[in-house]
């Protein structure tokens, strides 16, 4: 893969400008409304290609054609029976098999008969063209999320921000309303500092910074760079190192202190001070905000994961340790690599595995990121430390054994989750399996490679079962949070399974998930900004909203439970640029909604972990198609 300007943010923006809007639906006879949903990015030449026709009533005899360059290249008949219904508005859903298309090019689907509709355009392309943008665009999003003085030129026109974080005070954990971020204390209590926590990434559409989600994103970036190898864009590894530099600030090795987060969400109940979520502004405004009520916005508080030298929540110790160890593996300077390895080891040794805190420490409040499983983080951390130690000629067998121990514990927990911010089990299993082949050990480990592979397959079957019940092939419950990140996680997991086994058993499932994510869902919207012809335009993202520019590469939550909108969207916050696209309401169904509106954090706020899942999916799939860079695609 080329590592030049093709993957720079400016080049990606230029590519975005070439996209065309989705083709409108034409009128349908007999009052039947119909829509054709496709993978708007496109399909590989030799994979299963299923488009979806959704109709407001069962249709009679209807044919379809596929057109390229004005010529019909495929003819077919819409099946007589629908695969199911989606909603009261669209009770009939049919699947159109386009798998006979193999030639590279740009296509559209037309129907004739009971309904006349035209699909958005899509491509047949090779793996490099389809998966590399998930990586490159995703990295562009991370670049736009940068905080501090080191900014990258993007369409968002970012400026240095939160420079006061370089001299930040540390505070005791505040008391909060249960399940909310509203503080009940009259003021915060300073316990230390100043500390330098400048830099890092804003977590989501706001400006808070969390060690928990940053470590996950850094693990994803380093893992992606390792998977793709020499084909990785230069910006991928550069951005991973940028995130690691901030984690290095958050881990104070001499005192054994891990800083947890920078900033507070809401202010306090008494109204004597504000928080990040109380204001809508560009981040660079905070450094010069002299309003006394905004004192914790201009001079943001830092909170620690645990008192200095005390045991640290094992989810944090494991995943931050994994980030340091991955950084060590991909660091060309031996001295720096060794220092990173020792940081990983020291942090890992602090894990409170004997008495984990309840709930686990993730953020303040815990409800921001309600993680409940930690054994996967410890498995991942030990596996990556073992691999780094082996590479650097240091003792590694003990960490391999520890990783296997925590893998066994994870299997015993019986997690029903799949790969995402809250559960990295699949990624941990893949790394441990590789470590088993790389790190010599003199005894029997507590798990076998077969057990690890079996559990990866179990996670994939969770998605397969759900997809079989959904007329559009959704692999997850679209009434729950994080639909898009879980779905991209399954695409990544399938590729990890291929690497472990050489089997294509779940490849068609991953194709269907990718289709669902990139336009083949009821709303016809792509999960990632810049991919496809219809994607989020009114995200709850302060910088993008105020810049009036698309946040290239951003992945939003996606559809969510309709119950999350029972109170309505509320008014526009002071300073918001009003942006709403009501076009998707007609396609809500099965208790779910998708809302493209700047007020709709429930469906329309991007985040590091959501975009990180897409980056990992793209990189893992590229690793499963090793010949794609020459235009050749594995079947």
C-alpha positions as CSV (number, residue, x, y, z in Angstrom):
1,X,0.0,0.0,0.0
2,X,1.3,3.5,-0.8
3,X,2.1,5.6,2.3
4,X,2.1,9.0,0.7
5,X,-0.4,11.7,0.3
6,X,-3.2,9.3,-0.7
7,X,-3.9,8.8,3.0
8,X,-3.4,12.4,4.2
9,X,-6.4,14.2,5.7
10,X,-6.4,16.7,2.8
11,X,-6.4,14.0,0.2
12,X,-9.2,12.3,2.0
13,X,-11.2,15.5,2.0
14,X,-10.6,15.9,-1.7
15,X,-12.0,12.4,-2.2
16,X,-15.0,13.2,-0.2
17,X,-15.8,16.1,-2.5
18,X,-16.1,13.8,-5.4
19,X,-19.1,11.9,-3.9
20,X,-22.5,12.4,-5.3
21,X,-25.8,12.5,-3.5
22,X,-27.9,9.4,-3.3
23,X,-30.2,8.9,-6.3
24,X,-33.8,9.8,-5.5
25,X,-36.5,7.2,-5.6
26,X,-38.8,7.6,-8.6
27,X,-42.6,7.4,-8.3
28,X,-44.1,4.0,-7.8
29,X,-47.4,2.7,-9.5
30,X,-50.4,1.8,-7.4
31,X,-49.3,4.0,-4.5
32,X,-46.7,1.4,-3.4
33,X,-43.6,3.1,-1.9
34,X,-40.4,1.2,-2.3
35,X,-36.7,1.7,-1.7
36,X,-33.6,-0.3,-2.7
37,X,-30.8,-0.6,-0.2
38,X,-27.3,-1.5,-1.3
39,X,-23.7,-1.4,0.1
40,X,-23.1,2.1,-1.1
41,X,-19.3,1.7,-0.9
42,X,-19.4,-1.6,-2.9
43,X,-18.6,-5.2,-2.9
44,X,-15.6,-7.4,-3.8
45,X,-15.7,-9.1,-7.1
46,X,-16.2,-12.6,-5.8
47,X,-18.3,-12.2,-2.7
48,X,-22.0,-12.7,-2.1
49,X,-23.8,-9.4,-2.9
50,X,-27.3,-9.0,-1.6
51,X,-29.3,-5.8,-2.1
52,X,-32.6,-5.2,-0.3
53,X,-36.0,-4.0,-1.7
54,X,-38.3,-2.7,1.0
55,X,-42.0,-2.0,0.0
56,X,-45.1,-0.5,1.6
57,X,-47.1,-3.6,0.5
58,X,-46.4,-7.0,-1.1
59,X,-45.6,-6.5,-4.7
60,X,-46.5,-8.6,-7.7
61,X,-44.3,-9.6,-10.5
62,X,-41.3,-7.2,-10.5
63,X,-38.0,-7.5,-12.4
64,X,-34.7,-5.7,-11.8
65,X,-31.8,-4.8,-13.9
66,X,-28.3,-3.7,-13.0
67,X,-26.8,-1.0,-15.1
68,X,-23.2,0.0,-15.7
69,X,-22.2,2.9,-18.0
70,X,-25.7,3.0,-19.4
71,X,-25.7,-0.7,-20.3
72,X,-27.7,-3.5,-18.6
73,X,-25.2,-6.1,-17.3
74,X,-27.5,-8.2,-15.1
75,X,-31.2,-9.1,-15.1
76,X,-33.3,-10.7,-12.4
77,X,-36.7,-11.2,-10.9
78,X,-37.7,-10.0,-7.4
79,X,-38.5,-13.1,-5.3
80,X,-42.2,-13.9,-5.1
81,X,-42.1,-14.1,-1.3
82,X,-40.5,-11.5,1.1
83,X,-38.0,-12.5,3.7
84,X,-40.0,-10.6,6.3
85,X,-41.3,-7.3,7.3
86,X,-39.6,-4.3,8.8
87,X,-42.4,-1.9,10.0
88,X,-46.0,-1.0,9.4
89,X,-44.8,1.3,6.7
90,X,-42.7,-1.4,5.1
91,X,-44.2,-4.8,5.7
92,X,-42.5,-6.5,2.8
93,X,-38.7,-6.9,2.4
94,X,-37.1,-8.7,-0.5
95,X,-33.5,-9.6,-1.2
96,X,-32.0,-9.2,-4.6
97,X,-29.0,-11.4,-5.4
98,X,-26.3,-9.4,-7.3
99,X,-23.6,-12.0,-6.8
100,X,-23.2,-12.6,-10.5
101,X,-21.5,-9.1,-10.8
102,X,-17.7,-9.6,-11.0
103,X,-16.4,-6.8,-13.2
104,X,-14.9,-3.7,-11.6
105,X,-17.0,-0.7,-12.1
106,X,-19.9,1.5,-10.9
107,X,-23.5,0.2,-10.9
108,X,-27.1,1.0,-10.1
109,X,-30.1,-1.2,-9.6
110,X,-33.4,-0.4,-11.4
111,X,-36.7,-2.2,-10.8
112,X,-39.6,-2.5,-13.2
113,X,-43.1,-3.9,-12.7
114,X,-45.1,-3.3,-9.6
115,X,-42.6,-0.7,-8.4
116,X,-40.1,1.5,-10.3
117,X,-37.1,2.5,-8.1
118,X,-33.5,3.3,-8.6
119,X,-30.8,2.4,-6.1
120,X,-27.9,4.6,-5.0
121,X,-24.7,3.8,-6.9
122,X,-22.3,1.2,-5.7
123,X,-19.0,-0.3,-7.0
124,X,-17.4,-3.6,-7.6
125,X,-13.8,-3.2,-6.5
126,X,-10.8,-4.9,-4.9
127,X,-10.1,-5.1,-1.2
128,X,-7.7,-2.3,-1.2
129,X,-10.3,0.1,-2.5
130,X,-12.9,-1.0,-0.1
131,X,-11.1,-1.6,3.2
132,X,-8.2,0.9,3.0
133,X,-10.7,3.9,3.3
134,X,-12.0,2.5,6.6
135,X,-8.5,2.8,7.9
136,X,-7.5,6.1,6.2
137,X,-10.7,7.9,6.9
138,X,-10.8,6.6,10.5
139,X,-7.3,7.9,11.1
140,X,-8.4,11.3,9.7
141,X,-11.2,11.4,12.3
142,X,-8.7,10.7,15.1
143,X,-6.5,13.6,13.7
144,X,-9.5,15.9,14.0
145,X,-10.0,14.7,17.6
146,X,-6.6,15.9,18.7
147,X,-6.4,18.1,21.7
148,X,-3.5,20.3,22.7
149,X,-0.9,22.2,20.6
150,X,-0.1,19.5,18.0
151,X,-2.8,19.7,15.4
152,X,-3.1,18.3,11.8
153,X,-4.5,20.2,8.9
154,X,-8.0,18.9,8.2
155,X,-11.3,20.3,6.9
156,X,-12.3,21.1,10.5
157,X,-9.5,23.8,10.7
158,X,-8.5,22.8,14.2
159,X,-6.5,25.2,16.3
160,X,-4.4,24.5,19.5
161,X,-6.8,23.9,22.4
162,X,-6.8,23.3,26.1
163,X,-3.2,24.3,26.6
164,X,-4.0,24.9,30.3
165,X,-4.1,21.1,30.6
166,X,-0.3,21.3,30.8
167,X,-0.7,22.7,34.3
168,X,-3.7,20.9,35.6
169,X,-4.7,20.2,39.2
170,X,-5.8,16.8,40.5
171,X,-9.1,16.6,42.4
172,X,-10.9,14.0,44.6
173,X,-13.7,12.1,43.0
174,X,-16.9,14.2,43.2
175,X,-20.2,12.8,44.4
176,X,-22.8,12.5,41.6
177,X,-26.5,11.9,41.1
178,X,-26.8,8.1,40.6
179,X,-26.4,7.1,37.0
180,X,-25.8,10.8,35.9
181,X,-22.8,13.1,35.6
182,X,-24.5,15.9,37.6
183,X,-22.2,16.7,40.6
184,X,-23.9,17.1,44.0
185,X,-20.9,18.8,45.8
186,X,-20.8,22.6,46.2
187,X,-17.3,22.5,44.8
188,X,-14.5,20.2,43.9
189,X,-11.7,19.3,46.3
190,X,-8.1,19.7,45.1
191,X,-5.7,17.0,46.2
192,X,-2.6,17.5,44.1
193,X,-0.9,18.7,41.0
194,X,-0.1,20.4,38.8
195,X,0.3,17.6,36.3
196,X,0.9,17.8,32.5
197,X,-2.0,16.1,30.7
198,X,-2.0,18.3,27.6
199,X,-2.6,16.5,24.3
200,X,-4.4,13.3,23.6
201,X,-7.8,13.0,21.9
202,X,-11.2,14.3,22.7
203,X,-13.3,11.3,23.4
204,X,-16.4,12.0,21.4
205,X,-18.4,15.0,20.2
206,X,-17.5,16.8,23.4
207,X,-14.0,17.6,24.8
208,X,-13.5,15.2,27.7
209,X,-10.5,12.9,27.7
210,X,-10.6,9.4,29.1
211,X,-7.7,7.0,29.7
212,X,-10.2,4.1,29.3
213,X,-11.3,4.9,25.8
214,X,-8.0,6.4,24.7
215,X,-6.2,3.1,25.6
216,X,-8.8,1.1,23.7
217,X,-8.3,3.3,20.6
218,X,-4.5,3.1,20.9
219,X,-4.7,-0.7,21.1
220,X,-6.9,-0.7,18.0
221,X,-4.5,1.6,16.1
222,X,-1.4,-0.3,17.0
223,X,-3.1,-3.7,16.4
224,X,-4.3,-2.4,13.0
225,X,-0.8,-1.2,12.0
226,X,0.6,-4.6,13.0
227,X,-2.0,-6.4,11.0
228,X,-1.5,-4.4,7.8
229,X,2.3,-4.2,8.1
230,X,4.1,-2.5,5.3
231,X,0.7,-1.7,3.6
232,X,-0.3,0.6,6.5
233,X,-0.6,4.3,5.8
234,X,2.1,6.3,7.6
235,X,-0.5,8.3,9.4
236,X,-1.8,5.2,11.2
237,X,1.3,4.5,13.2
238,X,1.9,8.2,13.7
239,X,-1.5,8.6,15.2
240,X,-1.1,5.5,17.4
241,X,2.1,7.0,18.8
242,X,0.4,10.3,19.4
243,X,-2.2,8.6,21.6
244,X,0.5,6.7,23.4
245,X,2.4,9.9,24.2
246,X,-0.7,11.1,26.1
247,X,-1.1,7.8,27.9
248,X,2.5,8.1,28.9
249,X,1.6,11.4,30.6
250,X,-1.4,9.8,32.3
251,X,0.7,7.1,33.9
252,X,3.0,8.5,36.6
253,X,5.4,5.5,37.0
254,X,7.5,7.0,39.9
255,X,4.4,7.3,42.2
256,X,2.4,4.4,40.7
257,X,-0.5,6.7,39.8
258,X,-2.7,6.4,36.7
259,X,-4.7,9.5,35.9
260,X,-8.3,8.6,34.9
261,X,-9.7,11.5,33.0
262,X,-9.5,15.2,32.2
263,X,-12.7,17.4,32.6
264,X,-16.2,16.9,33.9
265,X,-19.4,16.4,31.9
266,X,-21.9,18.5,33.7
267,X,-21.4,21.0,36.4
268,X,-23.0,20.8,39.9
269,X,-26.6,20.7,41.1
270,X,-26.2,24.0,42.9
271,X,-25.3,25.8,39.6
272,X,-22.1,27.3,41.0
273,X,-19.9,25.8,38.3
274,X,-20.3,24.5,34.8
275,X,-19.0,21.4,33.0
276,X,-18.0,20.5,29.4
277,X,-21.5,19.6,28.4
278,X,-23.0,22.9,29.6
279,X,-21.4,24.9,26.8
280,X,-21.4,24.7,23.0
281,X,-18.2,26.2,21.6
282,X,-14.9,25.5,19.8
283,X,-12.3,24.0,22.2
284,X,-9.8,26.8,21.8
285,X,-12.2,29.1,23.4
286,X,-11.8,27.4,26.8
287,X,-8.2,28.5,27.5
288,X,-9.4,32.2,27.5
289,X,-12.7,31.7,29.3
290,X,-12.5,34.0,32.3
291,X,-16.1,33.4,33.7
292,X,-15.7,32.2,37.3
293,X,-18.6,29.8,36.8
294,X,-16.6,28.2,33.9
295,X,-13.4,27.7,36.0
296,X,-13.5,23.9,35.5
297,X,-13.9,24.3,31.8
298,X,-11.0,26.7,31.4
299,X,-8.8,24.9,34.0
300,X,-10.0,21.3,33.7
301,X,-9.8,19.0,36.7
302,X,-7.9,15.7,36.6
303,X,-9.0,12.6,38.5
304,X,-7.0,9.5,39.4
305,X,-8.0,5.9,38.8
306,X,-6.8,5.1,42.4
307,X,-4.7,6.7,45.1
308,X,-0.9,6.8,44.4
309,X,0.7,3.3,44.7
310,X,-2.6,1.5,45.3
311,X,-4.0,-1.3,43.1
312,X,-5.7,-0.1,39.9
313,X,-8.9,-1.4,38.3
314,X,-7.8,-4.4,36.3
315,X,-9.6,-3.4,33.1
316,X,-7.5,-0.2,33.1
317,X,-4.2,-1.9,34.1
318,X,-4.7,-4.5,31.4
319,X,-5.7,-2.4,28.4
320,X,-3.3,0.5,29.2
321,X,-0.5,-2.0,29.7
322,X,-1.5,-3.6,26.3
323,X,-1.1,-0.1,24.6
324,X,2.4,0.4,26.1
325,X,3.4,-3.2,25.1
326,X,2.1,-2.7,21.5
327,X,4.0,0.6,21.3
328,X,7.1,-1.3,22.4
329,X,6.7,-3.9,19.6
330,X,6.4,-1.2,16.9
331,X,9.0,1.2,18.3
332,X,12.3,1.2,16.2
333,X,14.4,2.7,19.0
334,X,15.5,-0.2,21.3
335,X,15.9,2.0,24.3
336,X,12.5,3.6,23.9
337,X,10.9,0.2,23.2
338,X,12.4,-1.2,26.4
339,X,11.2,1.7,28.4
340,X,7.7,1.2,27.1
341,X,7.8,-2.5,27.9
342,X,8.9,-1.7,31.5
343,X,6.0,0.8,31.8
344,X,3.6,-1.9,30.6
345,X,5.0,-4.4,33.1
346,X,4.8,-1.9,36.0
347,X,1.3,-0.9,35.3
348,X,0.2,-4.5,34.7
349,X,1.6,-5.4,38.1
350,X,-0.7,-2.9,39.8
351,X,-3.9,-4.6,38.6
352,X,-6.4,-5.1,41.4
353,X,-7.3,-8.7,40.4
354,X,-7.7,-10.0,43.9
355,X,-10.4,-7.4,44.8
356,X,-11.6,-5.6,41.6
357,X,-13.5,-2.4,42.4
358,X,-17.3,-2.6,42.0
359,X,-18.2,-1.1,39.6
360,X,-15.0,-1.2,37.6
361,X,-13.3,2.1,37.1
362,X,-13.8,3.5,33.6
363,X,-14.9,7.1,33.9
364,X,-16.6,9.6,36.2
365,X,-19.4,8.7,36.2
366,X,-19.2,5.0,35.6
367,X,-22.4,5.3,33.5
368,X,-20.4,7.0,30.8
369,X,-18.7,3.6,30.1
370,X,-20.4,0.8,32.2
371,X,-17.9,-2.0,31.6
372,X,-18.3,-5.1,33.7
373,X,-15.8,-7.6,32.4
374,X,-12.0,-7.2,33.0
375,X,-10.4,-10.6,32.5
376,X,-10.2,-9.9,28.7
377,X,-8.1,-6.8,29.4
378,X,-5.7,-8.8,31.5
379,X,-5.5,-11.5,28.9
380,X,-4.7,-8.9,26.2
381,X,-2.2,-7.0,28.4
382,X,-0.2,-10.1,29.3
383,X,-0.2,-11.4,25.7
384,X,1.1,-8.1,24.3
385,X,3.7,-7.8,27.1
386,X,4.9,-11.4,26.3
387,X,5.2,-10.6,22.6
388,X,7.1,-7.4,23.3
389,X,9.4,-9.1,25.9
390,X,10.2,-11.9,23.4
391,X,11.0,-9.4,20.7
392,X,13.3,-7.4,23.0
393,X,15.1,-10.5,24.5
394,X,13.5,-10.2,28.0
395,X,11.7,-12.9,30.0
396,X,8.4,-13.6,28.4
397,X,7.1,-17.0,29.4
398,X,5.6,-15.8,32.7
399,X,3.4,-13.3,30.8
400,X,2.3,-15.9,28.3
401,X,1.2,-18.1,31.2
402,X,-0.6,-15.2,32.8
403,X,-2.4,-14.4,29.6
404,X,-3.5,-18.0,29.3
405,X,-4.7,-17.9,32.9
406,X,-6.9,-14.8,32.3
407,X,-8.1,-16.3,29.0
408,X,-9.4,-19.3,31.0
409,X,-11.0,-16.9,33.5
410,X,-12.6,-15.0,30.7
411,X,-14.1,-18.2,29.2
412,X,-15.5,-19.1,32.6
413,X,-17.2,-15.7,33.0
414,X,-19.2,-16.5,29.9
415,X,-19.4,-13.0,28.4
416,X,-22.2,-12.7,25.9
417,X,-20.7,-9.5,24.4
418,X,-18.7,-9.3,21.2
419,X,-15.6,-7.2,20.2
420,X,-16.0,-3.5,21.2
421,X,-14.9,-1.0,23.8
422,X,-16.4,-3.1,26.6
423,X,-15.1,-6.5,25.6
424,X,-11.7,-7.1,23.8
425,X,-11.9,-10.9,24.2
426,X,-11.6,-11.6,20.5
427,X,-8.6,-9.4,20.0
428,X,-7.0,-10.8,23.2
429,X,-7.6,-14.4,21.9
430,X,-6.0,-13.6,18.6
431,X,-2.9,-12.0,20.2
432,X,-2.5,-14.9,22.7
433,X,-2.8,-17.4,19.9
434,X,0.0,-15.7,18.1
435,X,2.0,-15.4,21.3
436,X,1.8,-19.1,21.8
437,X,3.6,-19.6,18.5
438,X,6.2,-16.9,19.3
439,X,7.1,-17.3,22.9
440,X,8.7,-20.6,24.1
441,X,7.3,-22.0,27.3
442,X,8.2,-25.1,29.2
443,X,4.9,-26.3,30.5
444,X,1.2,-26.7,29.7
445,X,-0.8,-23.5,29.5
446,X,-4.3,-23.2,31.0
447,X,-5.9,-22.8,27.6
448,X,-5.3,-24.3,24.2
449,X,-5.2,-22.6,20.9
450,X,-8.3,-24.6,20.0
451,X,-10.2,-23.2,22.9
452,X,-9.4,-19.6,21.9
453,X,-10.5,-20.2,18.3
454,X,-13.7,-21.9,19.5
455,X,-14.5,-18.8,21.5
456,X,-13.9,-16.4,18.6
457,X,-16.3,-18.5,16.6
458,X,-18.8,-18.4,19.4
459,X,-18.8,-14.6,19.3
460,X,-19.3,-14.6,15.6
461,X,-22.3,-17.0,15.9
462,X,-24.0,-14.5,18.2
463,X,-24.0,-12.1,15.2
464,X,-24.9,-14.8,12.7
465,X,-28.0,-15.8,14.8
466,X,-29.2,-12.2,15.0
467,X,-28.6,-11.5,11.3
468,X,-30.7,-14.5,10.3
469,X,-33.7,-13.0,12.2
470,X,-33.4,-9.6,10.7
471,X,-34.7,-8.9,7.2
472,X,-31.7,-6.6,6.5
473,X,-29.2,-8.8,8.2
474,X,-28.4,-6.6,11.2
475,X,-26.0,-8.6,13.4
476,X,-26.9,-6.8,16.6
477,X,-30.0,-5.5,18.4
478,X,-30.6,-2.1,16.9
479,X,-32.6,-1.0,20.0
480,X,-29.4,-1.0,22.1
481,X,-26.5,1.4,22.2
482,X,-23.3,0.9,20.1
483,X,-24.9,-0.9,17.2
484,X,-22.3,0.3,14.7
485,X,-19.2,-0.3,16.9
486,X,-20.4,-3.8,17.7
487,X,-21.1,-4.5,14.0
488,X,-17.6,-3.2,12.8
489,X,-16.2,-5.3,15.7
490,X,-17.8,-8.4,14.1
491,X,-16.3,-7.6,10.7
492,X,-12.9,-7.4,12.4
493,X,-13.5,-10.6,14.4
494,X,-14.3,-12.5,11.2
495,X,-11.0,-11.5,9.7
496,X,-9.2,-12.5,12.9
497,X,-10.9,-15.9,12.7
498,X,-9.7,-16.3,9.1
499,X,-6.1,-15.5,10.2
500,X,-6.3,-18.1,13.0
501,X,-7.9,-20.8,11.0
502,X,-7.6,-20.2,7.3
503,X,-11.3,-20.8,7.1
504,X,-13.8,-18.6,5.1
505,X,-16.6,-20.1,7.2
506,X,-17.9,-16.7,8.3
507,X,-16.9,-14.6,5.3
508,X,-20.3,-14.2,3.8
509,X,-21.6,-13.1,7.2
510,X,-19.0,-10.4,7.4
511,X,-20.0,-9.3,3.9
512,X,-23.6,-8.9,5.0
513,X,-22.6,-7.0,8.1
514,X,-20.5,-4.6,6.0
515,X,-23.4,-4.2,3.7
516,X,-25.7,-3.4,6.6
517,X,-23.2,-0.8,8.0
518,X,-22.6,1.0,4.7
519,X,-26.1,1.6,3.4
520,X,-27.9,-1.7,3.3
521,X,-29.9,-0.9,6.4
522,X,-33.5,0.3,6.5
523,X,-32.4,4.0,6.7
524,X,-30.1,3.7,3.7
525,X,-27.4,5.5,5.7
526,X,-23.7,4.6,5.9
527,X,-22.2,4.5,9.4
528,X,-19.0,6.3,8.4
529,X,-18.9,9.9,7.2
530,X,-17.4,10.0,3.7
531,X,-18.2,6.4,2.8
532,X,-21.1,6.0,0.4
533,X,-23.5,8.6,-0.8
534,X,-25.7,9.0,2.3
535,X,-24.1,9.4,5.7
536,X,-24.5,11.5,8.8
537,X,-24.6,15.2,8.1
538,X,-25.8,16.6,11.4
539,X,-23.7,14.9,14.0
540,X,-23.6,15.9,17.6
541,X,-20.0,17.0,17.3
542,X,-19.2,20.5,18.4
543,X,-16.2,21.2,16.1
544,X,-17.9,19.7,13.0
545,X,-21.1,21.5,13.7
546,X,-19.5,24.9,14.2
547,X,-17.1,24.5,11.3
548,X,-20.0,23.5,9.0
549,X,-17.8,20.8,7.5
550,X,-18.1,17.0,7.3
551,X,-16.1,15.2,10.0
552,X,-14.4,12.7,7.6
553,X,-14.2,9.2,9.0
554,X,-16.5,9.7,12.0
555,X,-18.6,6.7,12.9
556,X,-21.7,7.4,14.9
557,X,-23.7,5.1,17.3
558,X,-26.3,4.3,14.6
559,X,-29.9,3.2,15.3
560,X,-31.0,3.0,18.9
561,X,-34.1,2.2,20.9
562,X,-37.0,4.5,20.2
563,X,-37.5,4.7,24.0
564,X,-34.4,6.8,24.2
565,X,-36.3,9.6,22.4
566,X,-39.4,9.6,24.5
567,X,-38.6,13.0,25.8
568,X,-38.0,14.4,22.4
569,X,-34.8,16.0,21.2
570,X,-35.1,19.2,23.2
571,X,-34.1,22.6,22.1
572,X,-31.0,23.6,20.4
573,X,-28.2,24.5,22.8
574,X,-27.0,28.1,22.8
575,X,-24.3,28.4,20.1
576,X,-25.4,25.3,18.1
577,X,-25.6,25.6,14.3
578,X,-29.1,24.3,13.7
579,X,-28.9,21.1,11.6
580,X,-31.5,18.4,11.2
581,X,-32.4,15.9,8.5
582,X,-35.9,14.4,9.2
583,X,-35.7,12.2,6.1
584,X,-35.0,9.0,8.1
585,X,-38.1,9.0,10.3
586,X,-40.2,7.0,7.7
587,X,-37.8,4.1,7.9
588,X,-37.9,3.5,11.7
589,X,-39.1,0.1,12.8
590,X,-39.0,-2.7,15.2
591,X,-38.7,-0.4,18.2
592,X,-35.7,1.4,16.8
593,X,-35.0,4.9,15.4
594,X,-32.2,6.7,13.6
595,X,-32.1,10.5,13.9
596,X,-29.6,12.6,12.0
597,X,-29.8,15.8,14.1
598,X,-27.2,17.7,16.1
599,X,-29.3,17.2,19.2
600,X,-29.5,13.4,18.8
601,X,-26.5,12.1,20.8
602,X,-28.4,8.8,21.1
603,X,-27.8,8.0,17.4
604,X,-25.6,10.7,16.0
605,X,-22.6,11.3,18.2
606,X,-19.3,9.9,17.0
607,X,-16.6,8.6,19.3
608,X,-13.1,7.2,19.4
609,X,-14.2,3.7,20.1
610,X,-16.9,3.6,17.3
611,X,-14.5,4.9,14.7
612,X,-11.7,2.7,16.1
613,X,-13.9,-0.4,15.4
614,X,-14.1,0.6,11.8
615,X,-10.3,1.1,11.6
616,X,-9.7,-2.3,13.0
617,X,-12.3,-3.9,10.7
618,X,-10.6,-2.4,7.7
619,X,-7.1,-3.4,8.7
620,X,-8.1,-6.9,9.8
621,X,-9.9,-7.5,6.5
622,X,-6.9,-6.2,4.5
623,X,-4.8,-8.7,6.4
624,X,-7.2,-11.4,5.3
625,X,-6.8,-10.4,1.6
626,X,-3.0,-10.4,1.3
627,X,-3.0,-10.1,-2.5
628,X,-5.4,-7.2,-2.8
629,X,-2.7,-4.6,-3.3
630,X,-2.1,-5.9,-6.8
631,X,-5.7,-5.9,-7.8
632,X,-6.1,-9.6,-6.9
633,X,-8.7,-10.6,-4.4
634,X,-8.9,-13.8,-2.4
635,X,-12.1,-15.6,-3.1
